[in-house]
Amino acid sequence: MNMHTNFLDAQQAQFGFVVNQAYSINAQVYATRFPDLDFARLVYVDTSAPEWTPGIVSFMSSTVGKADWFSGAAKDVPRADVTMDKSQVGVHMAAIGYGYNSEEVGQAQLLGINLGANKAEAARRAYTEFMWNLTLTGNSDKGLLGLGNQSSVTTGTAPADGNEGGATNVTTWFNGSGVATKTPAQIIRDINNVLTGVFTGSLTVEMADTLLLPYSTISYLSATPMSSTNSETIMAYILRNNIYTQMTGQQLTIRGVLGLDAQGSGSTKRMVAYANRQDVVKLHLPMPHRFLPVYQDGPTSFQIPGLFRTGGVEVLRTGAFRYLDGI
């Protein structure tokens, strides 16, 4: 009887120890950021919906109407109006947590040390990786699309005027060995054509302020000089001489991301150009990742579940988006 009572007392002591430890560990982990997977840099994260909402409805309005010459004797005054559309996305739940066993807890108690935070950090990292991938390429299991594979976005292919081994119908900027297949001038033209396409395709309403490129492309542009007599890199030149910067005076944002190396048509590299504004595109995240209270799911196991709920990326204004494949 005493042995049973002692065991229960030890279990209760361990449970209380894990609860107290989890409180401080979770607070520490929540404050940890992973700069390489900061999906909030890529898109506005909307957490305004109720945590347990089954779906989110977005309303989009646009104006119609055109002013024209008018006679004081006429009755048909031109009229402006506002049209309203709506879209609806479902919200899905995902999970990642961590746990400890009695041996880990008992040794920590015996030595008078804290439980390690590495398991909680691993869970938080897994959540961040999940959301990063969801933001870029969506998730086929739930029918969600990301920034790089929206079916409603206008997609073009880079001009086939590059040169590789005598072939003059190449679309890529460089080959698999890192050898140039297009001149810096051609690369800059390809980028400016996409930026101009967003502007003119939207009847001068939208301007893309952000480019997403494969990491290999970012590396090439950042390391390759404009010419043998000009050591300025192609990247540095683009940042100074692009249509968006010339028209607005603001710097174009160019980011390297995973997931675009084979996202284009024919498994080619894709460039994503878009206006990174919340009225253009947003990531629905009604419930950001949270750890739930500790519970004991067995005689020697203590679990800290983690949950989050998201509706993925929603593009509200496709005119502010454009893809270029084959780069």
C-alpha positions, -999 to 999 in steps of 0.1 A, spaced: 0 0 0 28 24 9 46 16 -23 15 23 -43 10 56 -24 46 66 -29 44 59 -66 12 81 -69 29 108 -50 59 107 -72 37 108 -103 19 138 -90 51 155 -82 64 148 -117 32 161 -132 34 194 -113 71 197 -122 64 193 -159 35 218 -158 58 244 -142 86 236 -166 63 237 -197 50 271 -187 85 287 -188 97 266 -218 67 276 -239 71 312 -231 108 310 -241 100 292 -274 72 316 -284 98 344 -283 121 324 -306 122 335 -343 135 317 -373 147 344 -397 152 319 -425 115 308 -424 98 341 -416 67 336 -437 53 369 -425 79 387 -446 63 371 -478 27 379 -471 3 397 -447 -7 373 -420 -44 378 -410 -52 365 -375 -84 386 -372 -109 358 -376 -122 338 -346 -99 309 -337 -125 282 -343 -142 296 -374 -149 269 -400 -142 293 -429 -135 329 -439 -155 351 -463 -137 380 -480 -155 408 -498 -138 426 -526 -151 458 -541 -141 477 -572 -154 509 -589 -168 512 -624 -177 543 -643 -161 569 -666 -165 606 -666 -174 622 -700 -183 655 -715 -219 666 -707 -244 691 -719 -265 711 -694 -296 702 -714 -289 664 -712 -304 640 -688 -281 610 -691 -255 619 -665 -227 593 -665 -228 573 -633 -202 556 -612 -209 525 -592 -193 500 -569 -193 462 -576 -189 437 -549 -175 401 -551 -168 376 -524 -146 346 -519 -147 319 -492 -119 297 -479 -121 268 -454 -100 268 -423 -81 236 -414 -65 224 -382 -30 210 -379 -9 199 -349 26 195 -336 36 191 -299 62 175 -277 65 155 -246 87 139 -218 88 106 -201 92 99 -164 129 91 -167 137 125 -182 115 142 -156 129 122 -127 165 128 -136 159 166 -139 143 165 -105 171 145 -90 198 168 -104 178 200 -97 179 212 -133 153 224 -158 139 203 -185 155 210 -219 137 233 -243 150 216 -274 118 195 -279 96 225 -277 119 244 -301 118 215 -325 80 216 -324 79 253 -330 104 249 -359 82 222 -374 52 245 -373 72 273 -389 85 250 -417 49 238 -423 36 274 -426 66 285 -448 59 256 -473 22 263 -472 28 299 -479 49 292 -509 33 262 -525 1 254 -506 -10 219 -498 -26 194 -522 -42 174 -493 -64 203 -484 -66 219 -519 -47 250 -508 -25 271 -531 5 292 -522 22 323 -535 40 304 -562 12 282 -578 -20 302 -580 -40 289 -609 -57 323 -616 -24 342 -620 -12 353 -654 18 331 -663 44 339 -690 76 322 -703 108 341 -705 118 351 -741 137 323 -759 166 344 -771 194 330 -748 224 311 -761 238 278 -749 263 258 -769 252 274 -801 215 270 -795 198 304 -796 164 295 -784 172 293 -747 148 309 -721 170 303 -690 193 329 -675 221 304 -668 226 267 -671 230 240 -645 267 246 -643 262 283 -635 273 294 -670 254 324 -684 229 317 -712 215 353 -712 233 386 -710 227 408 -680 208 432 -703 185 403 -713 179 393 -677 171 429 -667 147 431 -696 129 399 -686 124 413 -650 112 447 -662 89 431 -687 71 413 -659 69 444 -637 56 464 -667 31 436 -674 16 439 -640 12 476 -644 -2 477 -679 -22 444 -675 -41 460 -646 -47 492 -666 -21 510 -645 -39 502 -612 -14 477 -597 24 477 -594 44 447 -581 68 456 -554 81 421 -546 100 394 -565 105 359 -553 132 339 -570 148 305 -565 179 306 -542 201 295 -570 190 324 -591 195 349 -563 230 335 -558 238 339 -595 225 374 -598 244 384 -566 277 370 -577 277 378 -614 291 412 -626 275 432 -653 305 429 -676 342 424 -676 346 462 -672 318 467 -647 322 449 -614 287 459 -602 266 427 -598 235 421 -618 215 422 -586 228 456 -575 220 470 -609 185 456 -609 178 471 -575 187 505 -589 173 502 -624 139 486 -624 105 500 -635 90 499 -600 118 519 -584 120 543 -613 82 550 -610 78 551 -573 112 560 -559 109 529 -536 132 499 -535 120 467 -551 121 437 -527 138 406 -541 138 375 -520 153 340 -525 130 312 -515 128 274 -517 101 257 -538 104 277 -570 132 257 -588 107 234 -605 75 253 -600 73 266 -635 58 250 -666 78 219 -676 94 218 -641 114 250 -648 124 278 -625 96 304 -617 98 340 -608 69 354 -587 61 391 -590 34 406 -567 23 435 -546 28 425 -510 -2 443 -496 -31 429 -475 -57 440 -500 -39 419 -526 -29 387 -508 -31 374 -473 -24 343 -453 -53 333 -431 -41 321 -397 -70 324 -372 -52 303 -346 -14 307 -347 5 278 -331 -2 273 -294 8 247 -269 -20 232 -248 -18 223 -211 2 193 -201 -16 160 -198 -5 125 -188 -13 100 -215 3 70 -198 19 59 -166 53 73 -177 44 98 -204 36 136 -203 24 153 -234 22 190 -244 1 191 -276 4 220 -300 -24 231 -324 -29 257 -351 -56 265 -377 -51 281 -411 -69 288 -443 -38 292 -464 -30 319 -489 -58 338 -506 -51 361 -536 -77 388 -536 -64 408 -566 -49 386 -593 -40 416 -614 -12 424 -589 4 390 -595 24 376 -624 46 345 -629 76 341 -653 87 306 -661 117 292 -677 142 315 -661 
